[in-house]
Amino acid sequence: MENTIENVITTDLITKSMSYETYRSIIRERIANNQSTGSNHSEAMVEYTKMNERRMKRLDRTVKLLPEGVSTLAEISTPQIWLVITEGWCGDAAQSVPIMAKMAEENPNIEIKFLLRDENLTVMDEFLTNGGRSIPKLIVLKKNNLKVLGSWGPRPDALQEIFLTAKKSAEFDYPEIQKEMQLWYHKDKGVSTQREILEVLRLSH
Protein backbone atom coordinates (compact mmCIF):
# COMPACT_ATOMS: atom_id res chain seq x y z
CA MET A 1 0.00 0.00 0.00
CA GLU A 2 2.74 2.47 0.98
CA ASN A 3 4.59 2.01 -2.32
CA THR A 4 1.33 2.55 -4.17
CA ILE A 5 0.64 5.78 -2.30
CA GLU A 6 4.18 7.00 -2.97
CA ASN A 7 3.63 6.35 -6.67
CA VAL A 8 0.28 8.16 -6.63
CA ILE A 9 1.05 11.21 -4.49
CA THR A 10 3.83 12.76 -6.52
CA THR A 11 5.34 16.21 -6.97
CA ASP A 12 3.43 16.48 -10.25
CA LEU A 13 0.16 15.78 -8.43
CA ILE A 14 0.88 18.51 -5.88
CA THR A 15 1.80 20.91 -8.68
CA LYS A 16 -1.53 20.35 -10.43
CA SER A 17 -3.54 20.67 -7.20
CA MET A 18 -5.13 24.05 -6.49
CA SER A 19 -5.40 26.65 -3.76
CA TYR A 20 -8.56 27.20 -1.74
CA GLU A 21 -9.22 30.42 -3.66
CA THR A 22 -8.98 28.59 -6.99
CA TYR A 23 -11.24 25.79 -5.77
CA ARG A 24 -13.90 28.29 -4.72
CA SER A 25 -13.51 30.21 -7.97
CA ILE A 26 -14.02 27.03 -10.04
CA ILE A 27 -17.24 26.29 -8.14
CA ARG A 28 -18.55 29.81 -8.80
CA GLU A 29 -17.67 29.50 -12.50
CA ARG A 30 -19.48 26.16 -12.77
CA ILE A 31 -22.57 27.61 -11.07
CA ALA A 32 -22.53 30.55 -13.48
CA ASN A 33 -22.63 27.99 -16.32
CA ASN A 34 -25.40 26.00 -14.59
CA GLN A 35 -23.01 23.15 -13.84
CA SER A 36 -21.46 21.40 -10.87
CA THR A 37 -17.97 19.99 -10.52
CA GLY A 38 -17.64 16.39 -11.66
CA SER A 39 -19.50 14.90 -14.61
CA ASN A 40 -23.08 14.99 -13.27
CA HIS A 41 -24.65 18.34 -14.14
CA SER A 42 -28.22 17.41 -13.28
CA GLU A 43 -30.51 20.08 -11.85
CA ALA A 44 -30.27 18.46 -8.41
CA MET A 45 -26.46 18.47 -8.43
CA VAL A 46 -26.35 22.09 -9.53
CA GLU A 47 -28.76 23.03 -6.72
CA TYR A 48 -26.60 21.16 -4.17
CA THR A 49 -23.59 23.07 -5.46
CA LYS A 50 -25.37 26.42 -5.13
CA MET A 51 -26.39 25.60 -1.56
CA ASN A 52 -22.86 24.52 -0.74
CA GLU A 53 -21.37 27.71 -2.14
CA ARG A 54 -23.65 29.69 0.20
CA ARG A 55 -22.64 27.47 3.14
CA MET A 56 -18.93 27.90 2.42
CA LYS A 57 -19.29 31.65 2.02
CA ARG A 58 -21.02 31.84 5.41
CA LEU A 59 -18.47 29.58 7.11
CA ASP A 60 -15.56 31.54 5.68
CA ARG A 61 -16.88 34.48 7.70
CA THR A 62 -18.03 32.69 10.85
CA VAL A 63 -15.66 29.78 11.62
CA LYS A 64 -14.05 30.20 15.02
CA LEU A 65 -11.02 28.08 15.82
CA LEU A 66 -10.81 26.33 19.18
CA PRO A 67 -8.14 27.80 21.51
CA GLU A 68 -6.50 24.37 21.83
CA GLY A 69 -6.51 24.19 18.05
CA VAL A 70 -4.63 27.45 17.67
CA SER A 71 -1.92 26.26 20.07
CA THR A 72 -1.62 22.80 18.45
CA LEU A 73 -1.35 24.34 14.98
CA ALA A 74 1.31 26.77 16.20
CA GLU A 75 3.47 23.82 17.29
CA ILE A 76 3.87 22.47 13.74
CA SER A 77 7.46 23.26 12.85
CA THR A 78 8.05 20.87 9.95
CA PRO A 79 6.41 22.03 6.68
CA GLN A 80 3.27 20.09 5.75
CA ILE A 81 0.94 19.90 2.77
CA TRP A 82 -2.72 19.31 3.49
CA LEU A 83 -4.14 17.69 0.38
CA VAL A 84 -7.95 17.76 0.30
CA ILE A 85 -10.01 15.60 -2.06
CA THR A 86 -13.41 17.18 -2.58
CA GLU A 87 -16.21 18.21 -4.97
CA GLY A 88 -18.48 21.25 -5.09
CA TRP A 89 -21.69 19.20 -4.84
CA CYS A 90 -20.70 17.47 -1.59
CA GLY A 91 -22.60 18.71 1.48
CA ASP A 92 -20.06 17.27 3.93
CA ALA A 93 -17.23 19.02 2.08
CA ALA A 94 -19.05 22.36 2.23
CA GLN A 95 -19.21 22.05 6.02
CA SER A 96 -15.60 20.92 6.54
CA VAL A 97 -13.45 22.48 3.83
CA PRO A 98 -13.73 26.10 5.13
CA ILE A 99 -12.66 24.83 8.57
CA MET A 100 -9.62 23.10 7.06
CA ALA A 101 -8.71 26.26 5.17
CA LYS A 102 -9.05 28.41 8.31
CA MET A 103 -6.88 26.00 10.31
CA ALA A 104 -4.20 25.98 7.61
CA GLU A 105 -4.05 29.79 7.69
CA GLU A 106 -2.82 29.64 11.28
CA ASN A 107 0.67 28.41 10.43
CA PRO A 108 2.88 29.27 7.43
CA ASN A 109 4.29 25.74 7.67
CA ILE A 110 0.94 24.42 6.40
CA GLU A 111 0.12 24.63 2.70
CA ILE A 112 -3.41 23.52 1.83
CA LYS A 113 -4.14 22.18 -1.67
CA PHE A 114 -7.26 20.80 -3.33
CA LEU A 115 -8.07 18.06 -5.84
CA LEU A 116 -11.43 17.29 -7.42
CA ARG A 117 -12.28 13.68 -6.66
CA ASP A 118 -13.71 12.64 -10.01
CA GLU A 119 -10.60 13.87 -11.83
CA ASN A 120 -8.27 12.05 -9.40
CA LEU A 121 -9.78 8.63 -8.73
CA THR A 122 -6.36 6.95 -8.53
CA VAL A 123 -5.58 9.06 -5.46
CA MET A 124 -9.09 8.72 -4.06
CA ASP A 125 -8.88 4.93 -4.26
CA GLU A 126 -5.94 4.93 -1.84
CA PHE A 127 -8.11 6.62 0.80
CA LEU A 128 -11.45 4.82 0.68
CA THR A 129 -13.91 4.79 3.58
CA ASN A 130 -15.52 1.37 4.05
CA GLY A 131 -14.70 0.69 0.41
CA GLY A 132 -16.39 3.89 -0.83
CA ARG A 133 -15.03 7.05 -2.42
CA SER A 134 -16.37 9.25 0.37
CA ILE A 135 -15.37 12.91 0.51
CA PRO A 136 -14.03 15.20 1.74
CA LYS A 137 -10.75 13.50 2.56
CA LEU A 138 -7.89 15.42 4.15
CA ILE A 139 -4.45 13.88 3.67
CA VAL A 140 -1.63 15.33 5.80
CA LEU A 141 1.74 15.08 4.06
CA LYS A 142 5.29 15.89 5.07
CA LYS A 143 6.26 18.50 2.51
CA ASN A 144 9.85 17.48 1.82
CA ASN A 145 9.12 13.85 0.86
CA LEU A 146 5.28 13.69 0.55
CA LYS A 147 5.11 11.00 3.21
CA VAL A 148 1.54 10.49 4.47
CA LEU A 149 1.39 11.52 8.15
CA GLY A 150 -2.34 10.92 8.59
CA SER A 151 -5.77 11.45 7.08
CA TRP A 152 -9.27 12.48 8.09
CA GLY A 153 -12.73 12.31 6.57
CA PRO A 154 -15.35 12.23 5.27
CA ARG A 155 -17.21 13.47 8.36
CA PRO A 156 -16.93 13.54 12.17
CA ASP A 157 -17.21 10.14 13.87
CA ALA A 158 -20.51 10.90 15.64
CA LEU A 159 -22.12 11.98 12.39
CA GLN A 160 -20.69 9.02 10.49
CA GLU A 161 -22.37 6.76 13.04
CA ILE A 162 -25.72 8.49 12.44
CA PHE A 163 -25.29 8.13 8.68
CA LEU A 164 -24.29 4.45 8.79
CA THR A 165 -27.17 3.59 11.14
CA ALA A 166 -29.65 5.36 8.86
CA LYS A 167 -28.21 3.63 5.82
CA LYS A 168 -28.97 0.20 7.32
CA SER A 169 -32.65 1.06 7.65
CA ALA A 170 -35.12 -0.29 5.10
CA GLU A 171 -36.68 3.19 5.07
CA PHE A 172 -33.39 4.95 4.24
CA ASP A 173 -34.19 8.30 2.60
CA TYR A 174 -31.04 10.05 1.36
CA PRO A 175 -32.51 13.59 1.07
CA GLU A 176 -33.94 13.29 4.59
CA ILE A 177 -30.70 12.07 6.16
CA GLN A 178 -28.89 14.87 4.32
CA LYS A 179 -31.17 17.42 6.02
CA GLU A 180 -30.58 15.79 9.40
CA MET A 181 -26.82 15.84 8.84
CA GLN A 182 -26.79 19.51 7.87
CA LEU A 183 -28.70 20.34 11.08
CA TRP A 184 -26.09 18.35 13.03
CA TYR A 185 -23.30 20.38 11.44
CA HIS A 186 -25.12 23.62 12.23
CA LYS A 187 -25.46 22.72 15.91
CA ASP A 188 -21.89 21.40 16.20
CA LYS A 189 -20.40 24.62 14.76
CA GLY A 190 -17.29 22.83 13.47
CA VAL A 191 -16.11 21.73 16.92
CA SER A 192 -16.01 17.98 16.18
CA THR A 193 -14.30 18.46 12.81
CA GLN A 194 -11.60 20.61 14.40
CA ARG A 195 -11.01 18.25 17.31
CA GLU A 196 -10.68 15.20 15.07
CA ILE A 197 -8.28 16.92 12.68
CA LEU A 198 -6.23 18.13 15.66
CA GLU A 199 -6.03 14.55 16.90
CA VAL A 200 -4.68 13.45 13.50
CA LEU A 201 -2.04 16.19 13.77
CA ARG A 202 -1.04 15.17 17.28
CA LEU A 203 -0.63 11.55 16.22
CA SER A 204 1.41 12.57 13.18
CA HIS A 205 4.19 14.20 15.23
C-alpha positions in Angstrom: 0.0 0.0 0.0 2.7 2.5 1.0 4.6 2.0 -2.3 1.3 2.6 -4.2 0.6 5.8 -2.3 4.2 7.0 -3.0 3.6 6.4 -6.7 0.3 8.2 -6.6 1.1 11.2 -4.5 3.8 12.8 -6.5 5.3 16.2 -7.0 3.4 16.5 -10.3 0.2 15.8 -8.4 0.9 18.5 -5.9 1.8 20.9 -8.7 -1.5 20.4 -10.4 -3.5 20.7 -7.2 -5.1 24.1 -6.5 -5.4 26.7 -3.8 -8.6 27.2 -1.7 -9.2 30.4 -3.7 -9.0 28.6 -7.0 -11.2 25.8 -5.8 -13.9 28.3 -4.7 -13.5 30.2 -8.0 -14.0 27.0 -10.0 -17.2 26.3 -8.1 -18.6 29.8 -8.8 -17.7 29.5 -12.5 -19.5 26.2 -12.8 -22.6 27.6 -11.1 -22.5 30.6 -13.5 -22.6 28.0 -16.3 -25.4 26.0 -14.6 -23.0 23.1 -13.8 -21.5 21.4 -10.9 -18.0 20.0 -10.5 -17.6 16.4 -11.7 -19.5 14.9 -14.6 -23.1 15.0 -13.3 -24.7 18.3 -14.1 -28.2 17.4 -13.3 -30.5 20.1 -11.9 -30.3 18.5 -8.4 -26.5 18.5 -8.4 -26.4 22.1 -9.5 -28.8 23.0 -6.7 -26.6 21.2 -4.2 -23.6 23.1 -5.5 -25.4 26.4 -5.1 -26.4 25.6 -1.6 -22.9 24.5 -0.7 -21.4 27.7 -2.1 -23.6 29.7 0.2 -22.6 27.5 3.1 -18.9 27.9 2.4 -19.3 31.7 2.0 -21.0 31.8 5.4 -18.5 29.6 7.1 -15.6 31.5 5.7 -16.9 34.5 7.7 -18.0 32.7 10.9 -15.7 29.8 11.6 -14.0 30.2 15.0 -11.0 28.1 15.8 -10.8 26.3 19.2 -8.1 27.8 21.5 -6.5 24.4 21.8 -6.5 24.2 18.0 -4.6 27.5 17.7 -1.9 26.3 20.1 -1.6 22.8 18.4 -1.4 24.3 15.0 1.3 26.8 16.2 3.5 23.8 17.3 3.9 22.5 13.7 7.5 23.3 12.9 8.0 20.9 10.0 6.4 22.0 6.7 3.3 20.1 5.7 0.9 19.9 2.8 -2.7 19.3 3.5 -4.1 17.7 0.4 -8.0 17.8 0.3 -10.0 15.6 -2.1 -13.4 17.2 -2.6 -16.2 18.2 -5.0 -18.5 21.2 -5.1 -21.7 19.2 -4.8 -20.7 17.5 -1.6 -22.6 18.7 1.5 -20.1 17.3 3.9 -17.2 19.0 2.1 -19.0 22.4 2.2 -19.2 22.0 6.0 -15.6 20.9 6.5 -13.5 22.5 3.8 -13.7 26.1 5.1 -12.7 24.8 8.6 -9.6 23.1 7.1 -8.7 26.3 5.2 -9.0 28.4 8.3 -6.9 26.0 10.3 -4.2 26.0 7.6 -4.0 29.8 7.7 -2.8 29.6 11.3 0.7 28.4 10.4 2.9 29.3 7.4 4.3 25.7 7.7 0.9 24.4 6.4 0.1 24.6 2.7 -3.4 23.5 1.8 -4.1 22.2 -1.7 -7.3 20.8 -3.3 -8.1 18.1 -5.8 -11.4 17.3 -7.4 -12.3 13.7 -6.7 -13.7 12.6 -10.0 -10.6 13.9 -11.8 -8.3 12.0 -9.4 -9.8 8.6 -8.7 -6.4 7.0 -8.5 -5.6 9.1 -5.5 -9.1 8.7 -4.1 -8.9 4.9 -4.3 -5.9 4.9 -1.8 -8.1 6.6 0.8 -11.4 4.8 0.7 -13.9 4.8 3.6 -15.5 1.4 4.1 -14.7 0.7 0.4 -16.4 3.9 -0.8 -15.0 7.1 -2.4 -16.4 9.3 0.4 -15.4 12.9 0.5 -14.0 15.2 1.7 -10.8 13.5 2.6 -7.9 15.4 4.1 -4.4 13.9 3.7 -1.6 15.3 5.8 1.7 15.1 4.1 5.3 15.9 5.1 6.3 18.5 2.5 9.9 17.5 1.8 9.1 13.8 0.9 5.3 13.7 0.5 5.1 11.0 3.2 1.5 10.5 4.5 1.4 11.5 8.1 -2.3 10.9 8.6 -5.8 11.4 7.1 -9.3 12.5 8.1 -12.7 12.3 6.6 -15.3 12.2 5.3 -17.2 13.5 8.4 -16.9 13.5 12.2 -17.2 10.1 13.9 -20.5 10.9 15.6 -22.1 12.0 12.4 -20.7 9.0 10.5 -22.4 6.8 13.0 -25.7 8.5 12.4 -25.3 8.1 8.7 -24.3 4.5 8.8 -27.2 3.6 11.1 -29.7 5.4 8.9 -28.2 3.6 5.8 -29.0 0.2 7.3 -32.7 1.1 7.6 -35.1 -0.3 5.1 -36.7 3.2 5.1 -33.4 5.0 4.2 -34.2 8.3 2.6 -31.0 10.1 1.4 -32.5 13.6 1.1 -33.9 13.3 4.6 -30.7 12.1 6.2 -28.9 14.9 4.3 -31.2 17.4 6.0 -30.6 15.8 9.4 -26.8 15.8 8.8 -26.8 19.5 7.9 -28.7 20.3 11.1 -26.1 18.4 13.0 -23.3 20.4 11.4 -25.1 23.6 12.2 -25.5 22.7 15.9 -21.9 21.4 16.2 -20.4 24.6 14.8 -17.3 22.8 13.5 -16.1 21.7 16.9 -16.0 18.0 16.2 -14.3 18.5 12.8 -11.6 20.6 14.4 -11.0 18.2 17.3 -10.7 15.2 15.1 -8.3 16.9 12.7 -6.2 18.1 15.7 -6.0 14.6 16.9 -4.7 13.5 13.5 -2.0 16.2 13.8 -1.0 15.2 17.3 -0.6 11.5 16.2 1.4 12.6 13.2 4.2 14.2 15.2 
